[in-house]
């Protein structure tokens, strides 16, 4: 049996908030890689509908994470890393 690769999926959030908002609303296959970039102010990414703060993304730095398990149908969300410090142009991709 061959494993089907996760097709690249991506999402953006133009304006951060202090509570979680969807960036990718359910991925189609299990993925193992994630890249994220945020232009201004740091962000926090959750891979399980905002239940857990998983990844802290610094502003102005491209992050690439390999070897993680992002389950099929996972909803990837993001929020401001600091209250009131709204990030802008957060981009997230999984594959």
Beta strands, then each sheet from edge to edge (+ up, - down):
strand 1: 9-15
strand 2: 21-25
strand 3: 31-37
strand 4: 43-46
strand 5: 55-57
strand 6: 63-70
strand 7: 75-80
strand 8: 88-94
sheet 1: 1+ 8- 3+ 6-
sheet 2: 2+ 7- 4+ 5-
end
